[in-house]
Amino acid sequence: MSPKGPVSLSPEDLLSEESGETFVGDGPPRVVLAWANRYAIGMASLGFHLVRQDLIRRGARVERAFLENWGDRSLETSRSLREADLLAFSIAFELDYPHVLEMLDRSGLEILASRRPVHAPLTLVGGVAVSV
């Protein structure tokens, strides 16, 4: 750990350590499954993996986004979160609520859905923290 906290790896470094497919196909819908915290915490979540696999099974192109460093872009293609058809946040901890707002702001999406243009991605939240 560095004096400033844990060292963040680049998306390329993280993907090179993974095995299996990172996303499937190029067809619609393009889904970004977002974890409003660090990559290591999100990838340790069984629920995050289950939701991702279910979306892939249903034919969606699924990319992932995490708060650290590239919180406004997907891990797999570095495309903006604004370009998704569906932006789905998985939230496990109440302290991650402000991180969702930060990721929306970083990507240029209005915090309030009523202020977003009609072509903005449908944004959903789920996970343990929102179901308690």
Sine and cosine of phi, psi and omega as CSV:
sin_phi,cos_phi,sin_psi,cos_psi,sin_omega,cos_omega
0.00,0.00,0.72,-0.69,0.03,-1.00
-0.99,0.17,0.24,-0.97,0.03,-1.00
-0.86,0.50,-0.43,0.90,-0.01,-1.00
-1.00,-0.03,0.11,0.99,-0.01,-1.00
0.90,-0.44,-0.13,-0.99,-0.03,-1.00
-0.88,0.47,0.57,-0.82,0.03,-1.00
-0.97,0.22,0.76,-0.65,0.04,-1.00
-1.00,-0.06,0.79,-0.61,0.04,-1.00
-1.00,0.09,0.38,-0.93,0.05,-1.00
-0.96,0.29,0.35,-0.94,0.08,-1.00
-0.83,0.57,-0.62,0.79,0.00,-1.00
-0.89,0.45,-0.67,0.74,0.02,-1.00
-0.89,0.45,-0.69,0.73,-0.01,-1.00
-0.90,0.43,-0.71,0.70,-0.01,-1.00
-0.91,0.42,-0.55,0.84,-0.01,-1.00
-0.93,0.37,-0.37,0.93,0.02,-1.00
-1.00,0.04,-0.20,0.98,-0.03,-1.00
-1.00,0.04,0.40,-0.92,0.13,-0.99
-0.86,-0.51,0.38,-0.93,-0.02,-1.00
1.00,0.01,-0.01,-1.00,-0.03,-1.00
-0.97,0.25,0.65,-0.76,0.04,-1.00
-1.00,-0.01,-0.53,0.85,0.16,-0.99
-0.43,-0.90,0.24,-0.97,-0.10,-1.00
-0.85,-0.53,0.78,-0.63,0.17,-0.99
0.91,0.42,-0.03,-1.00,-0.01,-1.00
-0.81,-0.59,0.12,0.99,-0.08,-1.00
-1.00,0.05,0.24,-0.97,0.02,-1.00
-0.96,0.27,0.34,-0.94,-0.13,0.99
-0.99,0.14,0.45,-0.89,0.11,-0.99
-1.00,-0.03,0.91,-0.42,-0.04,-1.00
-0.94,-0.34,0.74,-0.67,0.17,-0.98
-0.94,-0.33,0.90,-0.44,0.07,-1.00
-1.00,-0.04,0.92,-0.40,-0.14,-0.99
-0.95,-0.33,0.68,-0.74,0.09,-1.00
-0.91,-0.42,0.87,-0.48,-0.12,-0.99
-1.00,0.08,0.77,0.64,0.07,-1.00
-0.28,-0.96,-0.24,-0.97,-0.08,-1.00
-0.94,0.35,0.47,-0.88,0.02,-1.00
-0.79,0.61,-0.75,0.66,-0.08,-1.00
-0.88,0.48,-0.59,0.81,0.00,-1.00
-0.95,0.31,-0.70,0.71,0.02,-1.00
-0.89,0.46,-0.67,0.75,-0.03,-1.00
-0.96,0.28,-0.23,0.97,0.08,-1.00
-1.00,0.04,-0.06,1.00,-0.05,-1.00
-1.00,0.01,0.90,-0.44,0.04,-1.00
-0.89,0.46,-0.62,0.78,0.01,-1.00
-0.87,0.49,-0.64,0.76,0.04,-1.00
-0.86,0.50,-0.70,0.71,0.02,-1.00
-0.92,0.39,-0.64,0.76,-0.01,-1.00
-0.90,0.43,-0.70,0.72,0.03,-1.00
-0.89,0.45,-0.69,0.72,0.02,-1.00
-0.86,0.51,-0.74,0.67,0.00,-1.00
-0.90,0.44,-0.62,0.79,0.02,-1.00
-0.90,0.43,-0.68,0.74,0.03,-1.00
-0.90,0.44,-0.66,0.75,0.03,-1.00
-0.89,0.45,-0.70,0.72,0.03,-1.00
-0.86,0.51,-0.51,0.86,0.00,-1.00
-0.99,0.10,0.02,1.00,0.10,-0.99
0.99,-0.11,0.09,1.00,-0.01,-1.00
-0.98,0.19,0.51,-0.86,0.18,-0.98
-1.00,0.08,0.89,-0.46,-0.11,-0.99
-0.91,-0.41,0.83,-0.56,0.11,-0.99
-0.88,-0.48,0.27,-0.96,-0.04,-1.00
-0.86,-0.51,0.48,-0.88,0.10,-1.00
-0.69,-0.73,0.59,-0.80,0.01,-1.00
-0.76,-0.66,0.36,-0.93,-0.08,-1.00
-0.88,0.48,-0.69,0.72,-0.18,-0.98
-0.92,0.39,0.61,-0.79,0.10,-0.99
0.79,0.61,-0.81,0.59,-0.12,-0.99
-0.91,-0.42,0.59,0.81,-0.08,-1.00
-0.85,0.52,-0.18,0.98,0.03,-1.00
-0.97,-0.23,0.05,1.00,-0.09,-1.00
-0.67,-0.75,0.39,-0.92,0.04,-1.00
-0.98,0.22,0.47,-0.88,0.00,-1.00
-0.92,0.39,-0.68,0.73,-0.14,-0.99
-0.96,0.29,-0.67,0.74,-0.11,-0.99
-0.86,-0.51,-0.10,1.00,-0.06,-1.00
0.89,0.46,0.33,0.95,0.07,-1.00
-0.98,0.21,0.50,-0.86,-0.02,-1.00
-0.89,0.46,0.55,-0.84,0.09,-1.00
-0.87,0.49,-0.44,0.90,0.03,-1.00
-0.88,0.47,-0.39,0.92,-0.07,-1.00
-1.00,0.09,-0.09,1.00,-0.02,-1.00
-0.96,0.28,0.43,-0.91,0.18,-0.98
-0.99,0.14,-0.61,0.80,-0.01,-1.00
-0.71,-0.70,0.79,-0.61,0.05,-1.00
-0.92,-0.40,0.94,-0.35,-0.09,-1.00
-0.91,-0.42,0.89,-0.46,0.02,-1.00
-1.00,-0.08,0.72,-0.69,0.14,-0.99
-0.96,-0.28,0.86,-0.51,-0.10,-1.00
-0.84,-0.53,0.88,-0.48,-0.03,-1.00
-0.98,-0.21,-0.34,0.94,-0.10,-1.00
-0.75,-0.67,0.65,-0.76,0.00,-1.00
-0.86,0.51,-0.51,0.86,-0.01,-1.00
-0.93,0.36,-0.16,0.99,0.03,-1.00
-1.00,0.04,-0.14,0.99,0.03,-1.00
-0.81,0.58,-0.75,0.67,0.03,-1.00
-0.90,0.45,-0.45,0.89,0.02,-1.00
-0.92,0.39,-0.56,0.83,0.08,-1.00
-0.87,0.49,-0.73,0.68,0.01,-1.00
-0.88,0.47,-0.63,0.78,0.04,-1.00
-0.89,0.45,-0.69,0.73,-0.01,-1.00
-0.92,0.40,-0.63,0.77,0.06,-1.00
-0.89,0.46,-0.73,0.69,-0.01,-1.00
-0.89,0.46,-0.72,0.70,0.01,-1.00
-0.86,0.51,-0.56,0.83,-0.05,-1.00
-1.00,0.05,-0.02,1.00,0.03,-1.00
0.99,0.11,0.25,0.97,0.06,-1.00
-1.00,-0.04,0.69,-0.72,0.05,-1.00
-0.87,0.49,0.61,-0.79,0.04,-1.00
-0.90,0.43,-0.72,0.70,0.00,-1.00
-1.00,0.08,0.81,-0.59,-0.02,-1.00
-0.86,0.51,-0.56,0.83,-0.03,-1.00
-0.91,0.42,-0.30,0.95,0.00,-1.00
-0.99,-0.13,-0.07,1.00,-0.02,-1.00
-0.99,0.12,0.52,-0.85,0.07,-1.00
-0.94,0.35,0.30,-0.95,-0.05,-1.00
-0.90,0.44,-0.42,0.91,-0.01,-1.00
-1.00,0.08,-0.01,1.00,0.04,-1.00
-0.93,0.37,0.46,-0.89,-0.02,-1.00
-0.90,0.43,0.58,-0.82,0.18,-0.98
-0.90,0.44,0.79,-0.62,-0.09,-1.00
-0.90,-0.43,0.81,-0.58,-0.02,-1.00
-0.83,-0.56,0.42,-0.91,0.15,-0.99
-0.78,-0.63,0.56,-0.83,0.06,-1.00
-0.42,-0.91,-0.04,-1.00,0.02,-1.00
0.89,-0.45,0.08,-1.00,-0.08,-1.00
-0.86,0.52,-0.69,0.73,-0.09,-1.00
-0.90,0.44,-0.55,0.84,-0.03,-1.00
-1.00,0.02,-0.16,0.99,0.00,-1.00
-0.98,-0.22,-0.03,1.00,0.00,-1.00
-0.99,0.12,0.00,0.00,0.00,0.00
